[in-house]
Amino acid sequence: MSLAHKGLGFEVVPIGFTEIPDVENGATKLVPLLRDGERLVTDSFDIALYLEETYPERPPLFAGEGATAVARFVEGWSQTTLHPAITRIIIRDIHDRLDPIDRAYFRESREKRFGKSLEAVAESGAASLEGLSEKLEPLRHMLKFQQFLGGAKPLFADYIVFGAFQWARIVSPQRLLQPGDPVGHWFERCLDLHDGLGRTVTAA
């Protein structure tokens, strides 16, 4: 979404969990990883900062230092509140859509992270789903006053949160947002951005 926002052409290379160590001769342990010519940049936020610095003549992802600071707050909220809740809701759906070799890795690594079996984590998914709406209230409040987190137009802060819901949309058939929810309307607007780029990825 950030590359499309900047109007830059790009190629996406999908990979499995167990393939990451071989990407670019072991350049990263995590994805995404951006190659721009000879430059390699990892971490979504660092990639966005790189794009902003390298292509300043193109539409801004941050629109100033204040927007960058706010995006850091949104990133923290997403990583500490939104992602953990969504993970508990869709963890079995993630596992079941992986290739067998990646399922083994996913089970071992996530059970170590949570300190319990995937099945036990999934059992808490119903409660996480019930509590998700409350966790979205700050976003819902903001959307009373503007179309996007960035204001009248989206900024990188929007793409941070959009990424979490797009991830869930792709891997799980579970409905996280109820009809009529302003967050749902915002998500639909995000799916329509950049000639409907988000919708080109098939939903589960």
C-alpha positions in Angstrom: 0.0 0.0 0.0 2.9 2.4 0.8 4.5 1.7 -2.6 1.2 2.2 -4.4 0.6 5.4 -2.4 4.0 6.7 -3.7 3.1 5.7 -7.2 6.0 3.3 -7.5 6.0 0.2 -9.5 6.9 -3.0 -7.6 6.9 -6.8 -7.7 5.7 -8.8 -4.8 7.4 -12.2 -4.0 5.4 -14.3 -1.6 7.4 -16.7 0.6 6.7 -19.2 3.4 8.0 -18.9 7.0 10.7 -21.5 6.4 12.0 -19.8 3.3 12.8 -16.5 5.0 16.4 -17.4 6.1 17.3 -17.9 2.4 16.0 -14.6 1.2 18.7 -12.3 -0.2 21.4 -14.6 1.2 20.2 -14.4 4.7 19.7 -10.6 4.8 16.7 -10.8 7.2 14.9 -12.9 9.7 11.7 -11.1 9.2 9.5 -9.8 6.3 8.7 -7.5 4.7 12.1 -6.9 3.0 12.3 -4.2 0.3 14.9 -4.3 -2.5 15.3 -0.9 -4.2 18.2 -1.3 -6.6 21.1 -2.3 -4.5 19.5 -1.1 -1.3 17.8 -3.6 1.1 15.4 -2.3 3.8 13.5 -4.4 6.3 10.7 -3.6 8.8 7.5 -1.9 7.6 8.1 1.4 9.3 11.7 1.7 8.2 10.6 0.9 4.7 8.0 3.7 4.8 10.6 6.1 6.2 13.0 5.1 3.4 10.4 5.7 0.7 9.6 9.1 2.2 13.2 10.1 2.3 14.1 8.6 -1.1 11.0 9.8 -3.1 10.1 13.1 -1.4 8.5 14.4 -4.7 5.8 11.8 -4.5 2.7 11.8 -2.3 3.7 11.9 1.4 3.3 8.9 3.7 3.7 11.0 6.8 3.1 14.7 5.9 5.5 16.0 8.5 7.3 15.2 11.7 4.1 15.2 13.7 2.5 12.6 11.5 5.5 10.4 11.8 5.3 10.6 15.6 1.6 9.8 15.5 2.3 6.9 13.2 4.7 5.5 15.8 1.9 5.6 18.4 -0.5 3.8 16.0 2.2 1.2 15.3 2.6 0.6 19.1 -1.2 0.3 19.6 -1.4 -2.1 16.6 1.4 -4.3 17.8 0.5 -4.4 21.5 -3.3 -4.4 21.3 -4.7 -5.1 17.8 -2.4 -7.8 16.5 -2.4 -9.9 19.7 -6.2 -9.9 19.7 -6.5 -10.8 16.1 -3.9 -13.5 16.4 -5.9 -15.3 19.1 -9.0 -15.1 17.0 -7.6 -16.5 13.7 -4.6 -18.5 14.9 -6.0 -21.9 13.8 -7.0 -20.4 10.4 -3.5 -19.2 9.9 -2.1 -22.6 10.7 -4.5 -24.5 8.5 -3.7 -22.4 5.4 0.0 -22.9 5.6 2.0 -25.5 3.7 2.9 -28.6 5.9 6.5 -27.5 6.4 5.4 -24.1 7.6 2.7 -25.5 9.8 5.3 -27.3 11.9 7.3 -24.1 12.2 4.3 -22.0 13.0 3.0 -24.4 15.7 6.4 -24.7 17.4 7.2 -21.0 17.4 3.7 -19.8 18.4 3.3 -22.4 21.1 6.6 -21.2 22.5 5.5 -17.6 22.3 2.1 -18.2 24.0 3.3 -20.9 26.4 0.4 -23.1 25.4 -0.9 -25.2 22.6 -2.5 -23.6 19.5 -5.7 -25.3 20.5 -5.6 -23.6 23.9 -4.9 -20.2 22.3 -7.7 -20.8 19.8 -10.1 -21.5 22.7 -9.6 -17.9 23.9 -10.4 -16.6 20.4 -14.1 -16.3 21.1 -13.5 -14.0 24.1 -10.9 -12.1 22.0 -13.5 -11.6 19.3 -16.0 -10.3 21.8 -13.5 -7.8 23.2 -12.1 -6.7 19.8 -14.9 -4.1 19.3 -14.0 -2.3 22.6 -10.3 -2.2 21.6 -11.3 -0.4 18.4 -13.1 2.4 20.1 -10.2 4.9 19.8 -10.1 4.3 16.1 -13.9 4.5 15.9 -13.9 7.8 17.8 -11.3 9.3 15.4 -13.4 8.2 12.3 -16.3 10.4 13.6 -14.3 13.4 12.5 -12.4 12.3 9.4 -12.4 9.7 6.6 -8.9 8.3 7.4 -6.4 8.3 10.2 -4.4 10.7 8.1 -7.3 13.0 7.7 -9.1 13.6 4.4 -6.6 11.2 2.7 -4.8 8.2 4.0 -1.2 8.2 5.4 1.1 5.5 6.6 -0.8 5.3 9.9 -3.8 4.0 7.9 -1.8 1.3 6.3 -0.5 0.1 9.6 -4.0 -0.7 10.8 -5.2 -1.7 7.4 -2.5 -4.3 7.3 -3.8 -6.1 10.4 -7.3 -6.3 9.0 -6.2 -7.3 5.5 -4.1 -10.1 7.0 -7.2 -11.4 8.8 -9.3 -11.0 5.7 -6.9 -13.1 3.6 -6.3 -16.0 6.1 -9.6 -16.3 7.9 -13.3 -16.4 7.0 -14.2 -15.1 10.4 -15.9 -11.7 10.5 -14.1 -9.3 12.7 -16.1 -6.2 12.0 -19.8 -6.0 12.3 -22.1 -4.4 9.6 -22.5 -0.7 10.2 -19.2 -0.3 12.2 -17.4 2.9 11.2 -14.2 0.9 11.3 -15.7 -1.5 8.7 -16.6 1.4 6.5 -13.0 2.8 6.8 -11.6 -0.7 5.9 -13.8 -0.8 2.8 -12.5 2.7 1.8 -8.9 1.4 2.3 -9.7 -1.7 0.1 -10.7 0.7 -2.7 -7.6 2.8 -2.5 -5.1 2.7 -5.4 -7.5 1.3 -7.9 -8.7 -1.4 -5.5 -5.3 -2.8 -4.7 -6.4 -4.4 -1.5 -9.3 -6.2 -3.2 -6.9 -7.9 -5.7 -5.8 -10.2 -2.9 -8.4 -13.0 -2.5 -10.3 -13.1 0.8 -10.4 -16.4 2.7 
